Amino acid sequence: MGSSEVSWWFDRGETKGAELAKHARGRLRAKSGPLAEALEGRPTAAHRFLLREIVRHVEFLEDGIEKVEAELADRLNAHEQTLVNLQTIPGVSVTVATALVAELGTDMSVFPSANHAASWAGVSPGSFESAGKKSPLAS
C-alpha cells in the first residue's frame, strides 16, 4: 500500500483494519493478520491530519531522492567506463563502484599510494581506541 493510498483510505473514513490490510504490498502482505489488527480502530480528525502530514513528508523525501539520483546519474555519465572497469573487480557492484568514484574521483595521482586511497575511502584496516584501550577494527 503506497503512502498516498494510505492517506486516501483514511480520508474516506475506512476504519476496518482487515479492509485496509487487503491493500498491503511486498513483505507486509505476508503479515496481513497483525497488520489488520494494527490498523483497526477509529481514526479521529487529528489522526487523519497527522497521517496526511506524514504522507506529504514521505512524498517530499521521495521527490528529493529522485532529484539526487538524477543529479548523480548526470555526473556519473562522464565516468561510465570507469564504473564498468570497477565492476570487473569481484564483489564490486554498481553501487560500490558509484560510491568509489564519488568518494575518490578518477584521478588517483592525488593519493601518494594505494594505501592512502583505501584509507581515504574508508576501506583499509584500522584500529579503534576507546578509554585508552586499542582494539583492531572489526572486519
Backbone bond lengths (Angstrom), bond angles and torsions (degrees), N, CA, C in turn:
res aa  C-N    CA-C-N  psi(-1)  N-CA   C-N-CA  omega(-1)  CA-C   N-CA-C  phi
1 M - - - 1.446 - - 1.516 107.05 -
2 G 1.313 117.93 122.06 1.456 122.18 179.56 1.514 111.45 -75.96
3 S 1.316 115.79 164.01 1.456 120.27 -176.52 1.526 111.92 -61.66
4 S 1.331 117.67 -39.02 1.460 119.01 -179.97 1.524 110.83 -69.77
5 E 1.352 117.24 -32.15 1.463 119.97 176.86 1.528 110.77 -66.67
6 V 1.315 117.18 -40.35 1.468 120.87 177.84 1.516 109.14 -59.06
7 S 1.317 116.13 -48.33 1.458 120.80 -179.78 1.524 110.85 -59.80
8 W 1.339 116.66 -44.15 1.454 120.82 -178.59 1.522 111.23 -61.90
9 W 1.339 116.94 -45.02 1.461 120.07 -178.53 1.518 111.41 -62.07
10 F 1.319 117.44 -42.93 1.458 119.29 -179.94 1.521 110.91 -72.11
11 D 1.330 117.36 -35.38 1.463 120.40 178.93 1.519 111.52 -61.86
12 R 1.339 115.60 -35.74 1.471 117.07 -179.32 1.520 111.38 -83.14
13 G 1.328 117.43 1.78 1.448 120.93 173.10 1.511 115.27 91.60
14 E 1.312 118.78 10.76 1.466 121.07 179.45 1.520 108.86 -66.28
15 T 1.336 116.06 126.05 1.464 119.82 -179.21 1.522 112.45 -124.25
16 K 1.319 118.06 -3.65 1.456 120.40 -179.73 1.525 109.22 -81.09
17 G 1.305 115.23 114.82 1.454 120.99 -177.84 1.519 112.69 -58.26
18 A 1.342 116.80 -39.49 1.466 120.18 -179.03 1.523 110.57 -63.66
19 E 1.340 116.93 -37.98 1.465 120.49 179.50 1.525 110.65 -67.70
20 L 1.324 116.00 -41.73 1.463 119.97 178.27 1.531 110.95 -66.70
21 A 1.335 117.06 -40.50 1.474 121.47 -177.18 1.525 112.18 -66.21
22 K 1.338 118.00 -23.58 1.466 120.99 178.51 1.526 111.74 -60.63
23 H 1.320 116.44 -22.67 1.460 120.91 -175.36 1.523 112.77 -97.56
24 A 1.320 115.77 9.68 1.466 119.49 178.55 1.517 109.77 -67.70
25 R 1.333 115.46 149.29 1.461 121.05 178.83 1.524 108.79 -126.84
26 G 1.327 114.69 164.91 1.461 120.75 174.89 1.516 112.18 63.57
27 R 1.321 115.13 -139.24 1.465 120.68 -175.73 1.527 112.78 -67.87
28 L 1.342 117.24 -22.70 1.457 119.58 178.48 1.522 112.38 -66.94
29 R 1.341 116.46 -28.23 1.463 119.85 -178.10 1.530 110.71 -58.25
30 A 1.335 117.65 -37.62 1.461 121.52 -178.90 1.526 111.74 -70.76
31 K 1.316 117.05 -13.82 1.466 121.49 -177.34 1.530 110.46 -112.64
32 S 1.319 116.84 36.56 1.466 120.03 -173.06 1.525 112.93 -63.58
33 G 1.336 117.81 -33.35 1.473 119.73 179.30 1.530 112.24 -62.36
34 P 1.341 117.86 -59.06 1.462 119.37 177.88 1.531 112.57 -61.86
35 L 1.332 117.29 -33.37 1.461 120.44 179.43 1.525 109.90 -65.83
36 A 1.335 116.63 -44.76 1.469 120.58 179.24 1.521 110.03 -59.90
37 E 1.326 116.19 -41.72 1.469 120.27 179.23 1.530 110.83 -64.11
38 A 1.326 116.65 -41.76 1.464 120.75 -179.20 1.530 111.92 -67.77
39 L 1.343 116.67 -30.38 1.463 120.34 -177.73 1.521 113.11 -88.58
40 E 1.312 117.43 -6.85 1.464 121.53 -178.38 1.534 109.28 -71.13
41 G 1.308 116.06 139.80 1.454 118.15 175.34 1.503 112.25 150.87
42 R 1.300 112.90 -168.03 1.459 119.73 -179.27 1.527 109.06 -122.75
43 P 1.331 116.31 89.34 1.457 117.72 -179.97 1.529 110.83 -66.23
44 T 1.300 115.08 133.83 1.461 120.49 179.23 1.520 109.46 -89.93
45 A 1.315 116.01 175.89 1.466 120.51 176.38 1.529 109.74 -59.40
46 A 1.311 116.96 -35.77 1.470 120.78 178.85 1.526 110.68 -65.38
47 H 1.344 116.59 -41.74 1.462 120.16 177.28 1.523 110.67 -61.31
48 R 1.334 115.82 -45.22 1.460 119.66 -179.25 1.530 111.15 -63.55
49 F 1.339 116.14 -39.87 1.462 119.79 177.33 1.527 110.48 -61.08
50 L 1.329 116.60 -48.69 1.463 120.20 -179.00 1.527 111.18 -63.45
51 L 1.311 116.57 -39.92 1.461 120.06 178.37 1.518 110.93 -62.18
52 R 1.343 116.98 -44.05 1.473 119.96 177.90 1.528 110.63 -60.70
53 E 1.335 117.45 -40.02 1.467 120.88 179.07 1.525 111.40 -66.22
54 I 1.312 116.65 -40.31 1.468 120.43 178.55 1.527 109.74 -65.51
55 V 1.317 116.70 -44.36 1.464 120.85 179.14 1.523 109.84 -61.90
56 R 1.327 116.69 -43.21 1.462 120.56 178.82 1.530 110.74 -60.96
57 H 1.335 117.09 -40.72 1.462 121.34 179.09 1.529 111.19 -66.66
58 V 1.330 116.99 -42.63 1.468 120.74 177.83 1.522 109.85 -60.83
59 E 1.328 117.42 -44.13 1.463 121.23 179.30 1.530 110.93 -63.93
60 F 1.343 116.93 -37.90 1.465 121.36 176.13 1.527 110.00 -61.74
61 L 1.329 117.12 -45.23 1.463 121.11 179.61 1.526 111.13 -64.95
62 E 1.326 116.87 -41.74 1.463 120.42 178.21 1.532 110.94 -61.78
63 D 1.323 116.60 -39.40 1.459 120.96 177.95 1.531 109.87 -64.04
64 G 1.327 116.88 -42.44 1.462 120.71 177.90 1.516 112.12 -63.26
65 I 1.318 116.94 -40.28 1.470 121.17 178.21 1.526 109.80 -62.52
66 E 1.323 117.05 -43.55 1.469 120.54 178.70 1.526 110.99 -60.38
67 K 1.335 117.28 -40.93 1.462 120.93 179.76 1.526 111.17 -65.66
68 V 1.323 116.73 -43.40 1.467 120.38 179.31 1.529 110.05 -64.38
69 E 1.328 117.33 -43.73 1.466 120.72 179.26 1.523 111.09 -62.22
70 A 1.338 117.78 -39.34 1.467 121.04 178.82 1.529 110.32 -66.03
71 E 1.318 116.87 -43.02 1.469 120.92 178.43 1.521 110.58 -63.27
72 L 1.319 116.49 -43.56 1.467 121.00 178.72 1.525 110.56 -61.45
73 A 1.312 117.03 -44.01 1.467 120.79 179.14 1.527 110.42 -61.66
74 D 1.337 117.15 -41.90 1.468 120.29 178.39 1.526 111.26 -61.58
75 R 1.319 116.34 -43.55 1.471 120.16 -177.95 1.526 112.17 -71.09
76 L 1.329 116.80 -29.48 1.470 120.17 -178.09 1.524 113.29 -82.92
77 N 1.319 117.50 -13.75 1.469 119.97 179.71 1.518 111.97 -54.58
78 A 1.322 116.88 -38.00 1.467 120.97 -178.65 1.527 112.02 -70.22
79 H 1.321 117.32 -13.67 1.468 121.30 -175.76 1.524 111.85 -116.48
80 E 1.324 116.77 24.53 1.462 121.47 -175.40 1.529 112.26 -56.93
81 Q 1.330 117.31 -44.82 1.469 119.59 -177.97 1.530 110.91 -66.43
82 T 1.323 117.47 -37.10 1.470 120.77 176.92 1.525 109.98 -62.08
83 L 1.325 116.45 -42.81 1.470 120.34 178.96 1.527 110.72 -62.55
84 V 1.323 116.52 -41.89 1.470 120.98 178.64 1.526 109.69 -62.99
85 N 1.334 116.93 -45.29 1.467 121.14 -179.38 1.524 111.32 -62.68
86 L 1.326 116.87 -42.64 1.474 119.91 -179.84 1.521 111.49 -62.34
87 Q 1.322 117.05 -34.35 1.456 120.79 -178.19 1.523 113.33 -72.72
88 T 1.327 117.37 -7.32 1.466 119.43 174.34 1.527 110.76 -78.86
89 I 1.324 117.13 -12.29 1.467 121.71 176.23 1.530 107.55 -77.28
90 P 1.332 118.17 128.92 1.467 119.80 179.41 1.539 110.94 -56.21
91 G 1.312 115.37 131.48 1.458 121.47 177.86 1.519 114.52 88.71
92 V 1.320 117.84 -4.21 1.468 120.42 179.72 1.530 108.51 -98.71
93 S 1.309 114.89 108.52 1.467 121.69 178.58 1.524 108.67 -89.80
94 V 1.312 116.33 178.67 1.460 120.40 177.61 1.527 109.83 -62.29
95 T 1.332 117.35 -35.27 1.460 120.50 179.44 1.521 110.83 -66.32
96 V 1.334 116.70 -44.72 1.467 120.84 179.57 1.528 109.92 -66.03
97 A 1.328 117.43 -43.05 1.464 120.88 179.06 1.528 110.68 -60.88
98 T 1.318 116.03 -42.42 1.462 120.76 178.23 1.518 110.78 -62.02
99 A 1.327 116.52 -44.60 1.466 120.41 179.43 1.527 111.14 -62.77
100 L 1.318 116.72 -40.62 1.468 120.09 179.71 1.529 111.17 -64.20
101 V 1.318 117.64 -45.21 1.464 120.44 179.40 1.528 110.07 -65.76
102 A 1.329 116.85 -40.32 1.462 120.02 179.49 1.526 111.35 -65.15
103 E 1.318 117.52 -38.58 1.458 121.59 -176.66 1.518 112.64 -81.94
104 L 1.330 117.14 -43.08 1.462 121.18 -173.30 1.522 113.78 -98.44
105 G 1.330 117.27 -25.11 1.448 119.84 -171.27 1.521 108.93 80.52
106 T 1.319 116.39 -165.04 1.460 119.63 -179.41 1.524 112.27 -117.33
107 D 1.321 117.49 -5.81 1.463 121.64 179.08 1.525 109.02 -96.52
108 M 1.315 115.92 97.82 1.467 120.61 -177.71 1.526 113.18 -78.36
109 S 1.331 117.25 -6.14 1.469 119.45 -179.88 1.526 112.19 -67.49
110 V 1.323 117.55 -15.46 1.467 119.92 179.31 1.531 111.60 -75.73
111 F 1.318 117.27 -11.84 1.467 121.61 178.89 1.522 109.30 -105.78
112 P 1.335 116.91 129.39 1.463 119.68 -179.21 1.526 113.13 -63.63
113 S 1.348 117.12 -27.76 1.460 119.79 -179.25 1.525 109.42 -154.04
114 A 1.320 114.67 169.60 1.470 120.24 176.67 1.523 110.35 -63.08
115 N 1.346 116.67 -34.58 1.465 120.48 178.71 1.529 111.06 -63.10
116 H 1.333 116.73 -39.63 1.455 120.08 178.20 1.530 110.81 -64.23
117 A 1.331 116.35 -42.19 1.469 120.19 178.83 1.522 110.61 -63.63
118 A 1.335 117.15 -43.34 1.468 121.05 179.34 1.525 110.44 -63.76
119 S 1.315 116.58 -40.19 1.461 120.44 178.68 1.532 110.55 -64.41
120 W 1.340 116.28 -43.78 1.472 121.02 178.84 1.530 110.75 -60.60
121 A 1.309 116.55 -38.97 1.467 121.19 -178.87 1.528 112.46 -78.58
122 G 1.331 116.21 -9.52 1.468 119.44 178.93 1.507 113.82 78.61
123 V 1.337 117.31 25.75 1.456 120.05 -178.68 1.530 112.91 -116.57
124 S 1.315 116.51 11.23 1.463 118.20 178.72 1.522 109.59 -99.66
125 P 1.328 116.66 150.81 1.462 119.23 177.29 1.522 110.13 -61.77
126 G 1.288 115.48 147.61 1.456 120.51 179.43 1.504 109.73 -151.33
127 S 1.295 116.53 -163.58 1.459 119.80 177.10 1.515 109.22 -141.44
128 F 1.311 114.72 151.73 1.451 121.64 175.60 1.513 108.00 -107.00
129 E 1.314 114.88 149.75 1.451 119.66 175.65 1.509 107.22 -128.44
130 S 1.316 115.49 129.33 1.451 120.85 179.07 1.522 108.17 -140.42
131 A 1.303 116.63 129.36 1.462 122.56 -179.57 1.531 111.11 54.52
132 G 1.332 115.58 36.96 1.461 120.18 177.68 1.514 114.82 78.77
133 K 1.331 117.21 -1.67 1.465 120.59 -179.69 1.515 108.95 -102.28
134 K 1.307 116.27 128.42 1.457 121.28 178.32 1.511 109.64 -93.09
135 S 1.326 115.59 140.14 1.463 119.65 175.81 1.522 107.99 -141.37
136 P 1.331 117.76 145.21 1.463 119.68 -180.00 1.517 109.98 -65.23
137 L 1.296 114.96 150.58 1.454 121.60 178.10 1.517 109.52 -67.15
138 A 1.322 116.27 127.91 1.459 119.49 178.94 1.522 109.39 -67.07
139 S 1.322 116.03 139.63 1.463 118.80 -179.54 1.496 110.94 -108.92
